[in-house]
Amino acid sequence: MTMPQLDAAQQAKLQLMQDMEIEMMSDLYNRMTQACHKKCIPPKYADAELGKGESVCLDRCVAKYLEIHERIGKKLTAMSSQDEDLKKKMGV
């Protein structure tokens, strides 16, 4: 099965979307790292390795952060879909 060839405009749009996705994921990772580090690891390191409590805190923090990110994404997608449906009904 072969993929149809994309014209230059489609390729540019696809590249822009890919770049935006990478930027958004990098931003998510950086924010999550900063927030969970601040919450779970004391400013003065007592040990070079993470303690059990720190590891558990980080695991929970990351899981919650990603869960919320997914919920927000679903909500925004639903709102966008409703907006598109409304525009179609109004003939815009």
HTML snippet that shows the backbone in 3Dmol.js (N, CA, C, O; Angstrom):
<script src="https://3Dmol.org/build/3Dmol-min.js"></script>
<div id="view" style="width:600px;height:400px;position:relative"></div>
<script>
const pdb = `
ATOM      1  N   MET A   1       0.847  -1.177   0.000  1.00  0.00           N
ATOM      2  CA  MET A   1       0.000   0.000   0.000  1.00  0.00           C
ATOM      3  C   MET A   1       0.895   1.243   0.000  1.00  0.00           C
ATOM      4  O   MET A   1       1.769   1.377   0.856  1.00  0.00           O
ATOM      5  N   THR A   2       0.686   2.127  -0.930  1.00  0.00           N
ATOM      6  CA  THR A   2       1.513   3.321  -1.030  1.00  0.00           C
ATOM      7  C   THR A   2       0.725   4.531  -0.567  1.00  0.00           C
ATOM      8  O   THR A   2      -0.498   4.594  -0.701  1.00  0.00           O
ATOM      9  N   MET A   3       1.454   5.485  -0.022  1.00  0.00           N
ATOM     10  CA  MET A   3       0.845   6.732   0.427  1.00  0.00           C
ATOM     11  C   MET A   3       0.786   7.690  -0.753  1.00  0.00           C
ATOM     12  O   MET A   3       1.731   7.751  -1.539  1.00  0.00           O
ATOM     13  N   PRO A   4      -0.308   8.443  -0.897  1.00  0.00           N
ATOM     14  CA  PRO A   4      -0.359   9.432  -1.972  1.00  0.00           C
ATOM     15  C   PRO A   4       0.687  10.514  -1.725  1.00  0.00           C
ATOM     16  O   PRO A   4       1.019  10.827  -0.582  1.00  0.00           O
ATOM     17  N   GLN A   5       1.191  11.067  -2.799  1.00  0.00           N
ATOM     18  CA  GLN A   5       2.192  12.126  -2.693  1.00  0.00           C
ATOM     19  C   GLN A   5       1.534  13.400  -2.176  1.00  0.00           C
ATOM     20  O   GLN A   5       0.417  13.739  -2.566  1.00  0.00           O
ATOM     21  N   LEU A   6       2.234  14.089  -1.302  1.00  0.00           N
ATOM     22  CA  LEU A   6       1.741  15.344  -0.763  1.00  0.00           C
ATOM     23  C   LEU A   6       2.356  16.493  -1.548  1.00  0.00           C
ATOM     24  O   LEU A   6       3.534  16.453  -1.903  1.00  0.00           O
ATOM     25  N   ASP A   7       1.554  17.514  -1.815  1.00  0.00           N
ATOM     26  CA  ASP A   7       2.124  18.689  -2.475  1.00  0.00           C
ATOM     27  C   ASP A   7       2.897  19.514  -1.446  1.00  0.00           C
ATOM     28  O   ASP A   7       2.862  19.215  -0.253  1.00  0.00           O
ATOM     29  N   ALA A   8       3.579  20.530  -1.901  1.00  0.00           N
ATOM     30  CA  ALA A   8       4.456  21.328  -1.039  1.00  0.00           C
ATOM     31  C   ALA A   8       3.680  21.977   0.107  1.00  0.00           C
ATOM     32  O   ALA A   8       4.177  22.030   1.232  1.00  0.00           O
ATOM     33  N   ALA A   9       2.469  22.472  -0.161  1.00  0.00           N
ATOM     34  CA  ALA A   9       1.672  23.127   0.880  1.00  0.00           C
ATOM     35  C   ALA A   9       1.262  22.118   1.953  1.00  0.00           C
ATOM     36  O   ALA A   9       1.298  22.420   3.146  1.00  0.00           O
ATOM     37  N   GLN A  10       0.870  20.912   1.515  1.00  0.00           N
ATOM     38  CA  GLN A  10       0.490  19.877   2.474  1.00  0.00           C
ATOM     39  C   GLN A  10       1.690  19.437   3.305  1.00  0.00           C
ATOM     40  O   GLN A  10       1.563  19.202   4.507  1.00  0.00           O
ATOM     41  N   GLN A  11       2.847  19.325   2.672  1.00  0.00           N
ATOM     42  CA  GLN A  11       4.060  18.948   3.396  1.00  0.00           C
ATOM     43  C   GLN A  11       4.437  20.012   4.417  1.00  0.00           C
ATOM     44  O   GLN A  11       4.835  19.691   5.537  1.00  0.00           O
ATOM     45  N   ALA A  12       4.311  21.273   4.034  1.00  0.00           N
ATOM     46  CA  ALA A  12       4.629  22.368   4.946  1.00  0.00           C
ATOM     47  C   ALA A  12       3.673  22.367   6.134  1.00  0.00           C
ATOM     48  O   ALA A  12       4.089  22.571   7.274  1.00  0.00           O
ATOM     49  N   LYS A  13       2.393  22.138   5.862  1.00  0.00           N
ATOM     50  CA  LYS A  13       1.398  22.098   6.935  1.00  0.00           C
ATOM     51  C   LYS A  13       1.677  20.929   7.875  1.00  0.00           C
ATOM     52  O   LYS A  13       1.610  21.085   9.095  1.00  0.00           O
ATOM     53  N   LEU A  14       1.986  19.771   7.322  1.00  0.00           N
ATOM     54  CA  LEU A  14       2.299  18.595   8.121  1.00  0.00           C
ATOM     55  C   LEU A  14       3.542  18.848   8.974  1.00  0.00           C
ATOM     56  O   LEU A  14       3.568  18.486  10.150  1.00  0.00           O
ATOM     57  N   GLN A  15       4.564  19.460   8.397  1.00  0.00           N
ATOM     58  CA  GLN A  15       5.789  19.762   9.137  1.00  0.00           C
ATOM     59  C   GLN A  15       5.502  20.733  10.277  1.00  0.00           C
ATOM     60  O   GLN A  15       6.021  20.568  11.381  1.00  0.00           O
ATOM     61  N   LEU A  16       4.676  21.744  10.012  1.00  0.00           N
ATOM     62  CA  LEU A  16       4.307  22.707  11.049  1.00  0.00           C
ATOM     63  C   LEU A  16       3.571  22.008  12.188  1.00  0.00           C
ATOM     64  O   LEU A  16       3.848  22.269  13.359  1.00  0.00           O
ATOM     65  N   MET A  17       2.640  21.128  11.853  1.00  0.00           N
ATOM     66  CA  MET A  17       1.898  20.390  12.873  1.00  0.00           C
ATOM     67  C   MET A  17       2.836  19.511  13.696  1.00  0.00           C
ATOM     68  O   MET A  17       2.693  19.423  14.915  1.00  0.00           O
ATOM     69  N   GLN A  18       3.794  18.861  13.036  1.00  0.00           N
ATOM     70  CA  GLN A  18       4.746  18.019  13.752  1.00  0.00           C
ATOM     71  C   GLN A  18       5.623  18.862  14.675  1.00  0.00           C
ATOM     72  O   GLN A  18       5.894  18.467  15.809  1.00  0.00           O
ATOM     73  N   ASP A  19       6.064  20.014  14.195  1.00  0.00           N
ATOM     74  CA  ASP A  19       6.880  20.906  15.014  1.00  0.00           C
ATOM     75  C   ASP A  19       6.105  21.406  16.227  1.00  0.00           C
ATOM     76  O   ASP A  19       6.652  21.485  17.326  1.00  0.00           O
ATOM     77  N   MET A  20       4.833  21.741  16.028  1.00  0.00           N
ATOM     78  CA  MET A  20       3.995  22.202  17.132  1.00  0.00           C
ATOM     79  C   MET A  20       3.793  21.093  18.163  1.00  0.00           C
ATOM     80  O   MET A  20       3.814  21.344  19.368  1.00  0.00           O
ATOM     81  N   GLU A  21       3.600  19.871  17.683  1.00  0.00           N
ATOM     82  CA  GLU A  21       3.420  18.731  18.588  1.00  0.00           C
ATOM     83  C   GLU A  21       4.679  18.516  19.429  1.00  0.00           C
ATOM     84  O   GLU A  21       4.590  18.279  20.634  1.00  0.00           O
ATOM     85  N   ILE A  22       5.845  18.598  18.795  1.00  0.00           N
ATOM     86  CA  ILE A  22       7.101  18.439  19.524  1.00  0.00           C
ATOM     87  C   ILE A  22       7.254  19.547  20.564  1.00  0.00           C
ATOM     88  O   ILE A  22       7.653  19.291  21.700  1.00  0.00           O
ATOM     89  N   GLU A  23       6.935  20.777  20.167  1.00  0.00           N
ATOM     90  CA  GLU A  23       7.042  21.909  21.089  1.00  0.00           C
ATOM     91  C   GLU A  23       6.092  21.742  22.269  1.00  0.00           C
ATOM     92  O   GLU A  23       6.470  22.009  23.410  1.00  0.00           O
ATOM     93  N   MET A  24       4.867  21.306  22.008  1.00  0.00           N
ATOM     94  CA  MET A  24       3.887  21.119  23.083  1.00  0.00           C
ATOM     95  C   MET A  24       4.317  20.003  24.033  1.00  0.00           C
ATOM     96  O   MET A  24       4.173  20.134  25.248  1.00  0.00           O
ATOM     97  N   MET A  25       4.839  18.916  23.491  1.00  0.00           N
ATOM     98  CA  MET A  25       5.285  17.812  24.340  1.00  0.00           C
ATOM     99  C   MET A  25       6.515  18.216  25.151  1.00  0.00           C
ATOM    100  O   MET A  25       6.645  17.823  26.311  1.00  0.00           O
ATOM    101  N   SER A  26       7.401  18.984  24.565  1.00  0.00           N
ATOM    102  CA  SER A  26       8.570  19.477  25.305  1.00  0.00           C
ATOM    103  C   SER A  26       8.135  20.392  26.437  1.00  0.00           C
ATOM    104  O   SER A  26       8.664  20.312  27.545  1.00  0.00           O
ATOM    105  N   ASP A  27       7.167  21.265  26.158  1.00  0.00           N
ATOM    106  CA  ASP A  27       6.645  22.166  27.180  1.00  0.00           C
ATOM    107  C   ASP A  27       5.992  21.369  28.308  1.00  0.00           C
ATOM    108  O   ASP A  27       6.209  21.664  29.483  1.00  0.00           O
ATOM    109  N   LEU A  28       5.190  20.358  27.952  1.00  0.00           N
ATOM    110  CA  LEU A  28       4.550  19.502  28.954  1.00  0.00           C
ATOM    111  C   LEU A  28       5.609  18.836  29.821  1.00  0.00           C
ATOM    112  O   LEU A  28       5.498  18.841  31.047  1.00  0.00           O
ATOM    113  N   TYR A  29       6.621  18.272  29.205  1.00  0.00           N
ATOM    114  CA  TYR A  29       7.670  17.584  29.944  1.00  0.00           C
ATOM    115  C   TYR A  29       8.393  18.550  30.884  1.00  0.00           C
ATOM    116  O   TYR A  29       8.627  18.225  32.048  1.00  0.00           O
ATOM    117  N   ASN A  30       8.745  19.729  30.386  1.00  0.00           N
ATOM    118  CA  ASN A  30       9.460  20.701  31.211  1.00  0.00           C
ATOM    119  C   ASN A  30       8.620  21.172  32.391  1.00  0.00           C
ATOM    120  O   ASN A  30       9.121  21.272  33.511  1.00  0.00           O
ATOM    121  N   ARG A  31       7.349  21.461  32.145  1.00  0.00           N
ATOM    122  CA  ARG A  31       6.474  21.907  33.237  1.00  0.00           C
ATOM    123  C   ARG A  31       6.285  20.801  34.281  1.00  0.00           C
ATOM    124  O   ARG A  31       6.332  21.049  35.486  1.00  0.00           O
ATOM    125  N   MET A  32       6.071  19.583  33.791  1.00  0.00           N
ATOM    126  CA  MET A  32       5.880  18.452  34.687  1.00  0.00           C
ATOM    127  C   MET A  32       7.142  18.217  35.517  1.00  0.00           C
ATOM    128  O   MET A  32       7.061  18.000  36.726  1.00  0.00           O
ATOM    129  N   THR A  33       8.285  18.259  34.878  1.00  0.00           N
ATOM    130  CA  THR A  33       9.549  18.047  35.579  1.00  0.00           C
ATOM    131  C   THR A  33       9.741  19.090  36.672  1.00  0.00           C
ATOM    132  O   THR A  33      10.087  18.752  37.804  1.00  0.00           O
ATOM    133  N   GLN A  34       9.517  20.347  36.338  1.00  0.00           N
ATOM    134  CA  GLN A  34       9.696  21.416  37.323  1.00  0.00           C
ATOM    135  C   GLN A  34       8.707  21.288  38.479  1.00  0.00           C
ATOM    136  O   GLN A  34       9.084  21.410  39.644  1.00  0.00           O
ATOM    137  N   ALA A  35       7.436  21.043  38.147  1.00  0.00           N
ATOM    138  CA  ALA A  35       6.407  20.967  39.184  1.00  0.00           C
ATOM    139  C   ALA A  35       6.645  19.778  40.114  1.00  0.00           C
ATOM    140  O   ALA A  35       6.570  19.920  41.335  1.00  0.00           O
ATOM    141  N   CYS A  36       6.928  18.618  39.546  1.00  0.00           N
ATOM    142  CA  CYS A  36       7.109  17.421  40.367  1.00  0.00           C
ATOM    143  C   CYS A  36       8.422  17.476  41.148  1.00  0.00           C
ATOM    144  O   CYS A  36       8.486  16.994  42.279  1.00  0.00           O
ATOM    145  N   HIS A  37       9.452  18.048  40.569  1.00  0.00           N
ATOM    146  CA  HIS A  37      10.724  18.201  41.287  1.00  0.00           C
ATOM    147  C   HIS A  37      10.521  19.117  42.493  1.00  0.00           C
ATOM    148  O   HIS A  37      10.964  18.813  43.601  1.00  0.00           O
ATOM    149  N   LYS A  38       9.852  20.233  42.262  1.00  0.00           N
ATOM    150  CA  LYS A  38       9.608  21.188  43.343  1.00  0.00           C
ATOM    151  C   LYS A  38       8.773  20.563  44.462  1.00  0.00           C
ATOM    152  O   LYS A  38       9.014  20.812  45.643  1.00  0.00           O
ATOM    153  N   LYS A  39       7.792  19.749  44.073  1.00  0.00           N
ATOM    154  CA  LYS A  39       6.889  19.158  45.053  1.00  0.00           C
ATOM    155  C   LYS A  39       7.530  17.999  45.818  1.00  0.00           C
ATOM    156  O   LYS A  39       7.285  17.845  47.014  1.00  0.00           O
ATOM    157  N   CYS A  40       8.340  17.191  45.153  1.00  0.00           N
ATOM    158  CA  CYS A  40       8.764  15.916  45.728  1.00  0.00           C
ATOM    159  C   CYS A  40      10.208  15.849  46.228  1.00  0.00           C
ATOM    160  O   CYS A  40      10.554  14.960  47.006  1.00  0.00           O
ATOM    161  N   ILE A  41      11.039  16.771  45.791  1.00  0.00           N
ATOM    162  CA  ILE A  41      12.454  16.675  46.159  1.00  0.00           C
ATOM    163  C   ILE A  41      12.841  17.931  46.935  1.00  0.00           C
ATOM    164  O   ILE A  41      12.672  19.047  46.443  1.00  0.00           O
ATOM    165  N   PRO A  42      13.357  17.746  48.143  1.00  0.00           N
ATOM    166  CA  PRO A  42      13.739  18.911  48.946  1.00  0.00           C
ATOM    167  C   PRO A  42      14.865  19.704  48.294  1.00  0.00           C
ATOM    168  O   PRO A  42      15.677  19.148  47.554  1.00  0.00           O
ATOM    169  N   PRO A  43      14.910  21.003  48.570  1.00  0.00           N
ATOM    170  CA  PRO A  43      15.934  21.850  47.935  1.00  0.00           C
ATOM    171  C   PRO A  43      17.368  21.431  48.272  1.00  0.00           C
ATOM    172  O   PRO A  43      18.266  21.586  47.445  1.00  0.00           O
ATOM    173  N   LYS A  44      17.586  20.907  49.470  1.00  0.00           N
ATOM    174  CA  LYS A  44      18.914  20.430  49.852  1.00  0.00           C
ATOM    175  C   LYS A  44      18.932  18.909  49.746  1.00  0.00           C
ATOM    176  O   LYS A  44      18.220  18.215  50.470  1.00  0.00           O
ATOM    177  N   TYR A  45      19.752  18.408  48.839  1.00  0.00           N
ATOM    178  CA  TYR A  45      19.824  16.969  48.632  1.00  0.00           C
ATOM    179  C   TYR A  45      20.561  16.303  49.789  1.00  0.00           C
ATOM    180  O   TYR A  45      21.682  16.687  50.123  1.00  0.00           O
ATOM    181  N   ALA A  46      19.930  15.308  50.395  1.00  0.00           N
ATOM    182  CA  ALA A  46      20.558  14.569  51.485  1.00  0.00           C
ATOM    183  C   ALA A  46      21.352  13.386  50.941  1.00  0.00           C
ATOM    184  O   ALA A  46      22.277  12.897  51.590  1.00  0.00           O
ATOM    185  N   ASP A  47      20.983  12.929  49.742  1.00  0.00           N
ATOM    186  CA  ASP A  47      21.609  11.743  49.172  1.00  0.00           C
ATOM    187  C   ASP A  47      21.661  11.902  47.659  1.00  0.00           C
ATOM    188  O   ASP A  47      20.849  12.616  47.071  1.00  0.00           O
ATOM    189  N   ALA A  48      22.614  11.236  47.041  1.00  0.00           N
ATOM    190  CA  ALA A  48      22.744  11.324  45.583  1.00  0.00           C
ATOM    191  C   ALA A  48      21.618  10.579  44.872  1.00  0.00           C
ATOM    192  O   ALA A  48      21.248  10.942  43.755  1.00  0.00           O
ATOM    193  N   GLU A  49      21.072   9.549  45.500  1.00  0.00           N
ATOM    194  CA  GLU A  49      19.992   8.745  44.918  1.00  0.00           C
ATOM    195  C   GLU A  49      18.645   9.196  45.489  1.00  0.00           C
ATOM    196  O   GLU A  49      18.573   9.748  46.587  1.00  0.00           O
ATOM    197  N   LEU A  50      17.580   8.948  44.717  1.00  0.00           N
ATOM    198  CA  LEU A  50      16.241   9.253  45.216  1.00  0.00           C
ATOM    199  C   LEU A  50      15.868   8.292  46.334  1.00  0.00           C
ATOM    200  O   LEU A  50      16.153   7.096  46.266  1.00  0.00           O
ATOM    201  N   GLY A  51      15.233   8.829  47.354  1.00  0.00           N
ATOM    202  CA  GLY A  51      14.712   7.976  48.415  1.00  0.00           C
ATOM    203  C   GLY A  51      13.394   7.360  47.972  1.00  0.00           C
ATOM    204  O   GLY A  51      12.800   7.776  46.977  1.00  0.00           O
ATOM    205  N   LYS A  52      12.945   6.355  48.730  1.00  0.00           N
ATOM    206  CA  LYS A  52      11.690   5.682  48.390  1.00  0.00           C
ATOM    207  C   LYS A  52      10.519   6.666  48.382  1.00  0.00           C
ATOM    208  O   LYS A  52       9.687   6.634  47.475  1.00  0.00           O
ATOM    209  N   GLY A  53      10.452   7.527  49.374  1.00  0.00           N
ATOM    210  CA  GLY A  53       9.368   8.507  49.447  1.00  0.00           C
ATOM    211  C   GLY A  53       9.396   9.470  48.271  1.00  0.00           C
ATOM    212  O   GLY A  53       8.351   9.824  47.725  1.00  0.00           O
ATOM    213  N   GLU A  54      10.591   9.892  47.884  1.00  0.00           N
ATOM    214  CA  GLU A  54      10.721  10.790  46.740  1.00  0.00           C
ATOM    215  C   GLU A  54      10.289  10.092  45.453  1.00  0.00           C
ATOM    216  O   GLU A  54       9.604  10.683  44.618  1.00  0.00           O
ATOM    217  N   SER A  55      10.691   8.844  45.301  1.00  0.00           N
ATOM    218  CA  SER A  55      10.324   8.079  44.096  1.00  0.00           C
ATOM    219  C   SER A  55       8.818   7.890  43.990  1.00  0.00           C
ATOM    220  O   SER A  55       8.234   8.057  42.920  1.00  0.00           O
ATOM    221  N   VAL A  56       8.196   7.538  45.113  1.00  0.00           N
ATOM    222  CA  VAL A  56       6.739   7.350  45.124  1.00  0.00           C
ATOM    223  C   VAL A  56       6.044   8.668  44.808  1.00  0.00           C
ATOM    224  O   VAL A  56       5.099   8.703  44.020  1.00  0.00           O
ATOM    225  N   CYS A  57       6.510   9.746  45.420  1.00  0.00           N
ATOM    226  CA  CYS A  57       5.928  11.066  45.173  1.00  0.00           C
ATOM    227  C   CYS A  57       6.044  11.435  43.699  1.00  0.00           C
ATOM    228  O   CYS A  57       5.080  11.909  43.098  1.00  0.00           O
ATOM    229  N   LEU A  58       7.221  11.220  43.116  1.00  0.00           N
ATOM    230  CA  LEU A  58       7.423  11.543  41.703  1.00  0.00           C
ATOM    231  C   LEU A  58       6.517  10.706  40.804  1.00  0.00           C
ATOM    232  O   LEU A  58       5.930  11.225  39.855  1.00  0.00           O
ATOM    233  N   ASP A  59       6.404   9.414  41.102  1.00  0.00           N
ATOM    234  CA  ASP A  59       5.522   8.547  40.299  1.00  0.00           C
ATOM    235  C   ASP A  59       4.085   9.049  40.326  1.00  0.00           C
ATOM    236  O   ASP A  59       3.426   9.136  39.290  1.00  0.00           O
ATOM    237  N   ARG A  60       3.610   9.377  41.518  1.00  0.00           N
ATOM    238  CA  ARG A  60       2.228   9.862  41.647  1.00  0.00           C
ATOM    239  C   ARG A  60       2.047  11.219  40.972  1.00  0.00           C
ATOM    240  O   ARG A  60       1.041  11.466  40.308  1.00  0.00           O
ATOM    241  N   CYS A  61       3.022  12.081  41.149  1.00  0.00           N
ATOM    242  CA  CYS A  61       2.941  13.419  40.561  1.00  0.00           C
ATOM    243  C   CYS A  61       2.878  13.339  39.040  1.00  0.00           C
ATOM    244  O   CYS A  61       2.044  13.992  38.412  1.00  0.00           O
ATOM    245  N   VAL A  62       3.758  12.542  38.454  1.00  0.00           N
ATOM    246  CA  VAL A  62       3.777  12.389  36.994  1.00  0.00           C
ATOM    247  C   VAL A  62       2.468  11.780  36.509  1.00  0.00           C
ATOM    248  O   VAL A  62       1.902  12.238  35.517  1.00  0.00           O
ATOM    249  N   ALA A  63       1.980  10.748  37.202  1.00  0.00           N
ATOM    250  CA  ALA A  63       0.726  10.102  36.798  1.00  0.00           C
ATOM    251  C   ALA A  63      -0.431  11.102  36.833  1.00  0.00           C
ATOM    252  O   ALA A  63      -1.238  11.151  35.904  1.00  0.00           O
ATOM    253  N   LYS A  64      -0.514  11.895  37.897  1.00  0.00           N
ATOM    254  CA  LYS A  64      -1.584  12.890  38.004  1.00  0.00           C
ATOM    255  C   LYS A  64      -1.449  13.951  36.920  1.00  0.00           C
ATOM    256  O   LYS A  64      -2.439  14.343  36.302  1.00  0.00           O
ATOM    257  N   TYR A  65      -0.228  14.413  36.692  1.00  0.00           N
ATOM    258  CA  TYR A  65       0.011  15.450  35.693  1.00  0.00           C
ATOM    259  C   TYR A  65      -0.433  14.979  34.314  1.00  0.00           C
ATOM    260  O   TYR A  65      -1.096  15.713  33.582  1.00  0.00           O
ATOM    261  N   LEU A  66      -0.061  13.740  33.964  1.00  0.00           N
ATOM    262  CA  LEU A  66      -0.426  13.201  32.650  1.00  0.00           C
ATOM    263  C   LEU A  66      -1.926  12.935  32.545  1.00  0.00           C
ATOM    264  O   LEU A  66      -2.523  13.131  31.486  1.00  0.00           O
ATOM    265  N   GLU A  67      -2.533  12.486  33.649  1.00  0.00           N
ATOM    266  CA  GLU A  67      -3.982  12.251  33.642  1.00  0.00           C
ATOM    267  C   GLU A  67      -4.741  13.555  33.403  1.00  0.00           C
ATOM    268  O   GLU A  67      -5.677  13.600  32.605  1.00  0.00           O
ATOM    269  N   ILE A  68      -4.336  14.600  34.093  1.00  0.00           N
ATOM    270  CA  ILE A  68      -4.982  15.897  33.918  1.00  0.00           C
ATOM    271  C   ILE A  68      -4.772  16.418  32.501  1.00  0.00           C
ATOM    272  O   ILE A  68      -5.690  16.960  31.885  1.00  0.00           O
ATOM    273  N   HIS A  69      -3.549  16.248  31.990  1.00  0.00           N
ATOM    274  CA  HIS A  69      -3.255  16.670  30.621  1.00  0.00           C
ATOM    275  C   HIS A  69      -4.182  15.953  29.627  1.00  0.00           C
ATOM    276  O   HIS A  69      -4.695  16.569  28.693  1.00  0.00           O
ATOM    277  N   GLU A  70      -4.389  14.658  29.838  1.00  0.00           N
ATOM    278  CA  GLU A  70      -5.276  13.885  28.954  1.00  0.00           C
ATOM    279  C   GLU A  70      -6.724  14.362  29.077  1.00  0.00           C
ATOM    280  O   GLU A  70      -7.417  14.508  28.070  1.00  0.00           O
ATOM    281  N   ARG A  71      -7.178  14.604  30.300  1.00  0.00           N
ATOM    282  CA  ARG A  71      -8.552  15.087  30.501  1.00  0.00           C
ATOM    283  C   ARG A  71      -8.784  16.429  29.822  1.00  0.00           C
ATOM    284  O   ARG A  71      -9.808  16.643  29.175  1.00  0.00           O
ATOM    285  N   ILE A  72      -7.827  17.321  29.977  1.00  0.00           N
ATOM    286  CA  ILE A  72      -7.952  18.649  29.362  1.00  0.00           C
ATOM    287  C   ILE A  72      -7.981  18.517  27.843  1.00  0.00           C
ATOM    288  O   ILE A  72      -8.771  19.181  27.172  1.00  0.00           O
ATOM    289  N   GLY A  73      -7.113  17.655  27.301  1.00  0.00           N
ATOM    290  CA  GLY A  73      -7.095  17.434  25.857  1.00  0.00           C
ATOM    291  C   GLY A  73      -8.424  16.918  25.342  1.00  0.00           C
ATOM    292  O   GLY A  73      -8.913  17.380  24.311  1.00  0.00           O
ATOM    293  N   LYS A  74      -9.019  15.957  26.053  1.00  0.00           N
ATOM    294  CA  LYS A  74     -10.317  15.418  25.648  1.00  0.00           C
ATOM    295  C   LYS A  74     -11.399  16.488  25.713  1.00  0.00           C
ATOM    296  O   LYS A  74     -12.245  16.578  24.823  1.00  0.00           O
ATOM    297  N   LYS A  75     -11.369  17.300  26.773  1.00  0.00           N
ATOM    298  CA  LYS A  75     -12.377  18.356  26.934  1.00  0.00           C
ATOM    299  C   LYS A  75     -12.242  19.396  25.816  1.00  0.00           C
ATOM    300  O   LYS A  75     -13.244  19.836  25.252  1.00  0.00           O
ATOM    301  N   LEU A  76     -11.009  19.786  25.501  1.00  0.00           N
ATOM    302  CA  LEU A  76     -10.802  20.760  24.427  1.00  0.00           C
ATOM    303  C   LEU A  76     -11.232  20.191  23.078  1.00  0.00           C
ATOM    304  O   LEU A  76     -11.796  20.910  22.254  1.00  0.00           O
ATOM    305  N   THR A  77     -10.971  18.914  22.849  1.00  0.00           N
ATOM    306  CA  THR A  77     -11.381  18.273  21.602  1.00  0.00           C
ATOM    307  C   THR A  77     -12.906  18.264  21.496  1.00  0.00           C
ATOM    308  O   THR A  77     -13.463  18.554  20.437  1.00  0.00           O
ATOM    309  N   ALA A  78     -13.579  17.926  22.607  1.00  0.00           N
ATOM    310  CA  ALA A  78     -15.043  17.912  22.609  1.00  0.00           C
ATOM    311  C   ALA A  78     -15.594  19.313  22.365  1.00  0.00           C
ATOM    312  O   ALA A  78     -16.548  19.482  21.606  1.00  0.00           O
ATOM    313  N   MET A  79     -15.004  20.306  22.998  1.00  0.00           N
ATOM    314  CA  MET A  79     -15.472  21.685  22.811  1.00  0.00           C
ATOM    315  C   MET A  79     -15.252  22.136  21.368  1.00  0.00           C
ATOM    316  O   MET A  79     -16.106  22.810  20.793  1.00  0.00           O
ATOM    317  N   SER A  80     -14.138  21.776  20.795  1.00  0.00           N
ATOM    318  CA  SER A  80     -13.850  22.136  19.408  1.00  0.00           C
ATOM    319  C   SER A  80     -14.842  21.468  18.463  1.00  0.00           C
ATOM    320  O   SER A  80     -15.307  22.077  17.499  1.00  0.00           O
ATOM    321  N   SER A  81     -15.157  20.214  18.753  1.00  0.00           N
ATOM    322  CA  SER A  81     -16.116  19.480  17.933  1.00  0.00           C
ATOM    323  C   SER A  81     -17.505  20.118  18.016  1.00  0.00           C
ATOM    324  O   SER A  81     -18.195  20.249  17.005  1.00  0.00           O
ATOM    325  N   GLN A  82     -17.907  20.511  19.222  1.00  0.00           N
ATOM    326  CA  GLN A  82     -19.199  21.173  19.401  1.00  0.00           C
ATOM    327  C   GLN A  82     -19.226  22.501  18.657  1.00  0.00           C
ATOM    328  O   GLN A  82     -20.237  22.869  18.059  1.00  0.00           O
ATOM    329  N   ASP A  83     -18.109  23.213  18.701  1.00  0.00           N
ATOM    330  CA  ASP A  83     -18.002  24.491  18.002  1.00  0.00           C
ATOM    331  C   ASP A  83     -18.143  24.291  16.494  1.00  0.00           C
ATOM    332  O   ASP A  83     -18.836  25.059  15.826  1.00  0.00           O
ATOM    333  N   GLU A  84     -17.488  23.263  15.962  1.00  0.00           N
ATOM    334  CA  GLU A  84     -17.585  22.968  14.532  1.00  0.00           C
ATOM    335  C   GLU A  84     -19.013  22.588  14.153  1.00  0.00           C
ATOM    336  O   GLU A  84     -19.514  23.021  13.115  1.00  0.00           O
ATOM    337  N   ASP A  85     -19.679  21.776  14.994  1.00  0.00           N
ATOM    338  CA  ASP A  85     -21.065  21.386  14.736  1.00  0.00           C
ATOM    339  C   ASP A  85     -21.974  22.616  14.711  1.00  0.00           C
ATOM    340  O   ASP A  85     -22.848  22.730  13.851  1.00  0.00           O
ATOM    341  N   LEU A  86     -21.768  23.525  15.648  1.00  0.00           N
ATOM    342  CA  LEU A  86     -22.570  24.736  15.717  1.00  0.00           C
ATOM    343  C   LEU A  86     -22.352  25.594  14.474  1.00  0.00           C
ATOM    344  O   LEU A  86     -23.306  26.148  13.928  1.00  0.00           O
ATOM    345  N   LYS A  87     -21.105  25.706  14.026  1.00  0.00           N
ATOM    346  CA  LYS A  87     -20.812  26.482  12.816  1.00  0.00           C
ATOM    347  C   LYS A  87     -21.500  25.879  11.600  1.00  0.00           C
ATOM    348  O   LYS A  87     -22.011  26.607  10.749  1.00  0.00           O
ATOM    349  N   LYS A  88     -21.514  24.551  11.516  1.00  0.00           N
ATOM    350  CA  LYS A  88     -22.172  23.885  10.394  1.00  0.00           C
ATOM    351  C   LYS A  88     -23.672  24.152  10.400  1.00  0.00           C
ATOM    352  O   LYS A  88     -24.274  24.388   9.352  1.00  0.00           O
ATOM    353  N   LYS A  89     -24.281  24.111  11.611  1.00  0.00           N
ATOM    354  CA  LYS A  89     -25.714  24.355  11.729  1.00  0.00           C
ATOM    355  C   LYS A  89     -26.063  25.789  11.361  1.00  0.00           C
ATOM    356  O   LYS A  89     -27.126  26.057  10.802  1.00  0.00           O
ATOM    357  N   MET A  90     -25.163  26.701  11.676  1.00  0.00           N
ATOM    358  CA  MET A  90     -25.414  28.120  11.398  1.00  0.00           C
ATOM    359  C   MET A  90     -25.031  28.472   9.953  1.00  0.00           C
ATOM    360  O   MET A  90     -25.344  29.565   9.482  1.00  0.00           O
ATOM    361  N   GLY A  91     -24.364  27.566   9.258  1.00  0.00           N
ATOM    362  CA  GLY A  91     -23.983  27.817   7.872  1.00  0.00           C
ATOM    363  C   GLY A  91     -22.794  28.742   7.743  1.00  0.00           C
ATOM    364  O   GLY A  91     -22.646  29.440   6.740  1.00  0.00           O
ATOM    365  N   VAL A  92     -21.943  28.750   8.761  1.00  0.00           N
ATOM    366  CA  VAL A  92     -20.758  29.626   8.736  1.00  0.00           C
ATOM    367  C   VAL A  92     -19.588  28.886   8.156  1.00  0.00           C
ATOM    368  O   VAL A  92     -18.497  29.445   8.047  1.00  0.00           O
TER     369      VAL A  92
END
`;
const viewer = $3Dmol.createViewer("view");
viewer.addModel(pdb, "pdb");
viewer.setStyle({}, {cartoon: {color: "spectrum"}});
viewer.zoomTo();
viewer.render();
</script>
